Amino acid sequence: MTTTVPLIYSFPEFFGVAEAVADHIISAQNQTLYNTLDPQQIELIKQDRLKRPNLLSSSSTVSINRDNSHSAINIKKEKKKKADARFKIAISGGSLIKILHQGLLPREDAIEWDKWDIYFADERLVPFESPDSNYGQAKREIFDLIQSETKPRIFHIDESLIDDPQECADDYEKVLINNFARKDSVKLPMFDLLLLGCAPDGHIASLFPNHGEQLREKLAWCMPVSKAPSGPENRITLSIPVICHAARVTFVVEGLTKAPIIRIIMERPEKGLPSSIVNEGAAGRVSWFVDDDALNDLYDITKKKYKYLSIADPCNS
């Protein structure tokens, strides 16, 4: 077994995975934006912000006792910081997009799209109209179907750079630096949630099992990928350190074709598959949402029942 066992939530079918992942994402959103999952507390915070939209603006005047000035200012700064919070999420492509389509779109009443910043854990360097484009697939199956008047901010690659993997990776890294390190010097960006799938060959994002040099990369945030063994050859991908630095790392895997690789990931960490590395590197912050088919080859594994936190449990509906 893997030396660091992640949380593994298993469901009888695809739709169960989609609903639970939606709840997981919405819970991460609420924890990030409001520091609570209590719906009554969240509603009170929203109402308070509506009543005081200019709270802590640079032109506001603050009357405070001299002795308590520093603590009062710090509290107000903290409230202002929370009011301006963004939910920073990174996603990959493939079957994960279908699960997000199935789970998120029916739950738009609980999603605050206007506070979302969406990034991509990897991208295939093809035109956006190609079925192989992660952004293109997400646009067609999620973004274009959002009913809300408010929309998320979406950060995708520069389509004009798809013929040069290194330049494309450098450009996307600059986007990350601008958004995560504009004011502060940070070693790595921190996503509030990073969602990944896992292919039958064991690759996650565009990190492939036999690309050892990339799996050992310590400094780069975003890397070019050439000669990928499956699918489009040229890609970019977030690095292992960036993935492991996320506040929450979530794998979403379904299907009987994934069962053999899931067994190796969980039982043979010494094989050094990318997801096994993440299980160890982000220990305590990793969750797996899988259907029963994907666990078909695992016999000695502890599965947990998923507890719904932000939407109604469909089993109780």
C-alpha positions in Angstrom: 0.0 0.0 0.0 1.1 3.6 -0.5 2.9 4.8 2.6 0.6 7.9 2.8 -3.0 6.7 2.3 -5.2 9.5 0.8 -8.9 9.8 1.4 -10.7 7.5 -1.1 -14.4 8.0 -1.7 -16.1 5.4 -3.9 -19.4 5.4 -5.6 -21.5 2.8 -7.4 -21.7 4.8 -10.6 -20.5 7.8 -12.6 -23.3 10.2 -11.5 -22.6 9.6 -7.9 -19.0 10.7 -8.4 -20.2 13.8 -10.3 -22.6 14.9 -7.5 -20.0 14.3 -4.7 -17.3 16.2 -6.6 -19.7 19.1 -7.1 -20.3 19.3 -3.3 -16.6 19.0 -2.7 -15.9 21.9 -5.0 -18.7 24.1 -3.6 -17.4 23.4 -0.1 -13.9 24.4 -1.1 -15.4 27.6 -2.6 -17.3 28.5 0.6 -14.3 27.7 2.8 -12.1 29.9 0.7 -14.5 32.9 0.4 -16.2 32.8 3.8 -14.0 30.6 6.0 -17.1 28.6 7.0 -19.5 26.0 5.5 -22.4 27.1 7.7 -25.1 28.4 5.2 -26.5 30.8 7.8 -23.1 32.3 8.5 -22.4 32.6 4.8 -25.8 34.4 4.2 -25.1 36.8 7.0 -21.6 37.6 5.6 -23.1 38.2 2.2 -25.8 40.5 3.6 -23.2 42.4 5.6 -21.1 43.0 2.5 -24.1 44.2 0.5 -24.9 46.7 3.3 -21.4 48.0 3.4 -20.0 47.7 -0.2 -17.3 50.4 0.5 -16.1 48.8 3.6 -12.5 49.6 4.1 -12.1 51.4 0.9 -9.0 53.6 0.8 -11.0 56.7 1.3 -12.9 55.5 4.3 -12.4 57.3 7.7 -11.9 55.1 10.7 -12.5 56.3 14.2 -10.8 54.2 16.8 -9.4 54.3 20.3 -5.6 55.0 20.3 -4.8 52.0 22.4 -6.6 49.6 20.1 -5.7 51.3 16.8 -3.4 48.6 15.5 -5.7 45.7 16.4 -8.7 47.5 14.9 -6.9 48.3 11.7 -5.6 44.7 11.4 -9.1 43.3 11.9 -10.5 45.7 9.2 -7.7 44.8 6.9 -8.4 41.1 7.4 -12.1 41.7 6.7 -11.2 43.6 3.5 -8.9 40.8 2.4 -11.6 38.2 2.9 -14.2 40.4 1.1 -11.8 40.5 -1.9 -11.0 36.8 -1.8 -11.1 34.8 -5.1 -11.6 31.1 -5.4 -8.6 29.9 -7.4 -9.1 26.5 -9.0 -7.1 24.6 -11.6 -8.6 21.8 -13.7 -7.3 19.3 -16.3 -9.2 17.8 -19.2 -10.6 14.6 -20.5 -13.3 12.7 -18.6 -12.9 15.2 -15.7 -14.7 17.9 -17.8 -17.6 15.5 -18.3 -17.9 14.9 -14.6 -17.8 18.7 -13.9 -20.4 19.2 -16.5 -22.6 16.6 -14.9 -22.1 17.8 -11.3 -21.6 21.6 -11.4 -24.2 22.9 -13.9 -27.2 21.7 -12.0 -25.8 23.4 -8.9 -25.3 26.9 -10.2 -27.5 28.3 -7.4 -24.7 27.4 -5.0 -21.8 28.6 -7.2 -20.4 32.2 -7.1 -19.0 32.2 -10.6 -18.0 35.8 -10.4 -15.5 35.0 -7.6 -13.8 32.1 -9.5 -10.5 32.2 -11.2 -10.1 29.1 -13.3 -6.7 27.9 -14.5 -5.6 24.8 -16.4 -3.3 22.1 -14.9 -2.2 21.3 -18.4 -3.0 22.0 -22.0 -2.6 20.2 -25.3 -1.0 22.6 -27.9 -3.8 22.4 -30.5 -6.3 25.0 -31.7 -9.1 25.7 -29.2 -11.6 24.3 -31.6 -9.9 20.9 -31.5 -11.6 18.2 -29.5 -8.2 17.6 -27.9 -8.0 21.1 -26.4 -8.7 21.1 -22.6 -9.8 24.8 -22.7 -11.9 24.2 -25.8 -13.6 21.2 -24.2 -14.2 23.0 -20.9 -15.6 26.0 -22.9 -18.1 23.9 -24.9 -19.2 21.7 -22.0 -19.1 24.1 -19.1 -18.3 27.7 -19.6 -20.7 28.3 -22.6 -23.5 26.6 -20.6 -23.3 28.7 -17.5 -26.8 30.2 -17.0 -25.7 32.8 -14.4 -25.3 36.4 -15.5 -22.0 36.4 -13.7 -19.1 34.5 -15.2 -15.7 33.2 -13.9 -12.4 34.6 -14.9 -10.7 32.0 -17.1 -6.9 31.9 -17.7 -6.0 29.8 -20.7 -2.9 29.6 -22.9 -2.2 32.0 -25.7 -3.5 30.1 -28.7 -1.0 31.9 -31.0 1.9 30.2 -29.2 0.8 26.6 -29.7 3.7 25.9 -32.2 6.3 26.6 -29.6 5.9 24.6 -26.3 8.7 26.4 -24.5 7.4 29.8 -25.3 3.8 28.8 -24.5 4.9 27.4 -21.1 6.9 30.5 -20.3 4.0 32.7 -21.2 1.5 30.7 -19.0 4.0 30.8 -16.2 4.1 34.6 -16.5 0.3 34.6 -16.2 0.6 32.6 -12.9 3.4 34.9 -11.6 1.3 38.0 -12.4 -1.8 36.6 -10.6 -0.1 34.8 -7.6 3.0 36.9 -7.0 2.2 40.4 -8.1 2.4 41.9 -4.7 4.4 39.3 -2.8 7.5 37.2 -3.5 6.2 33.6 -3.5 8.1 30.5 -4.2 5.0 28.6 -5.6 1.4 29.6 -6.5 -1.2 28.2 -4.1 -4.5 27.0 -5.7 -7.4 26.6 -3.4 -8.3 23.4 -5.3 -6.5 21.5 -8.0 -8.6 18.9 -9.9 -6.9 16.1 -11.8 -7.9 12.9 -13.6 -5.6 9.9 -14.1 -5.2 8.2 -17.5 -4.9 4.4 -17.9 -1.1 4.9 -18.5 -0.7 6.7 -15.2 -0.2 10.2 -16.4 -1.8 13.2 -14.6 -2.1 16.6 -16.1 0.6 16.2 -18.8 3.2 14.6 -16.5 4.0 11.2 -17.9 5.4 8.2 -15.9 8.6 7.8 -18.0 9.4 11.5 -18.2 11.7 11.4 -15.2 13.4 14.8 -15.7 10.0 16.6 -15.6 8.9 14.6 -12.5 12.1 15.7 -10.7 11.7 19.4 -11.7 11.9 21.6 -8.6 11.8 25.2 -9.8 9.6 25.7 -12.8 5.9 26.4 -12.3 5.0 25.5 -15.9 6.9 23.2 -18.2 6.8 22.3 -21.9 6.1 18.7 -22.9 7.3 17.3 -26.2 6.8 13.8 -27.6 4.0 12.9 -25.2 3.5 9.1 -25.6 -0.3 9.5 -26.1 -2.6 12.1 -27.6 -1.2 15.4 -29.0 2.6 15.3 -28.6 3.2 18.9 -27.6 1.7 20.2 -24.4 2.4 22.3 -21.3 1.8 21.2 -17.7 2.1 22.5 -14.2 5.0 21.0 -12.3 4.8 18.5 -9.4 5.8 21.2 -6.8 3.0 23.4 -7.9 0.5 20.6 -7.8 1.6 19.5 -4.3 1.5 23.1 -3.0 -2.3 23.4 -3.6 -4.5 23.7 -0.5 -6.5 20.7 -1.8 -5.6 18.2 -4.5 -8.4 16.1 -5.8 -8.3 13.2 -8.2 -11.4 12.2 -10.1 -11.3 8.8 -11.8 -13.9 6.6 -13.3 -14.1 3.5 -15.4 -12.9 -0.1 -15.4 -10.0 0.8 -17.7 -8.4 2.7 -14.8 -8.5 -0.2 -12.4 -5.0 -1.6 -13.2 -3.3 1.7 -12.8 -5.2 2.6 -9.6 -3.9 -0.6 -8.1 -0.3 0.3 -8.9 -0.7 3.8 -7.6 -2.1 2.7 -4.3 -0.1 -0.5 -3.7 3.2 0.2 -5.4 4.3 3.8 -4.6 7.9 2.8 -5.2 7.0 2.7 -9.0 7.1 6.5 -8.8 4.0 7.2 -10.8 3.1 10.9 -10.9 0.0 10.5 -8.8 1.9 8.4 -6.2 4.4 11.3 -5.9 1.5 13.7 -5.4 -0.1 11.4 -2.8 3.1 11.7 -0.8 4.0 15.3 -1.6 0.6 16.7 -0.7 -0.1 14.2 2.1 -3.1 15.1 4.2 -4.6 17.3 1.4 -5.3 14.6 -1.2 -8.7 13.1 -2.0 -9.7 10.5 -4.6 -13.3 10.4 -5.9 -13.7 7.1 -7.9 -16.4 4.8 -9.0 -16.4 1.2 -8.0 -15.2 0.1 -11.4 -11.9 2.0 -11.0 -11.3 0.1 -7.7 -12.1 -3.3 -9.2 -8.5 -4.6 -8.8 -8.0 -3.3 -5.2 -8.8 -5.6 -2.4 -7.0 -4.2 0.6 -8.3 -0.6 0.6 -10.2 1.5 3.0 -13.0 3.4 1.3 -14.8 6.2 3.1 -18.4 7.3 2.8 -18.6 10.8 1.5 -20.3 13.3 3.7 -22.1 16.1 1.9 -21.3 19.5 3.3 -22.8 22.1 1.0 -25.5 20.5 -1.1 -28.2 18.0 -0.2 -27.1 14.4 -0.2 -28.9 12.9 -3.2 -29.4 9.6 -1.3 -31.5 11.5 1.2 -33.6 13.4 -1.4 
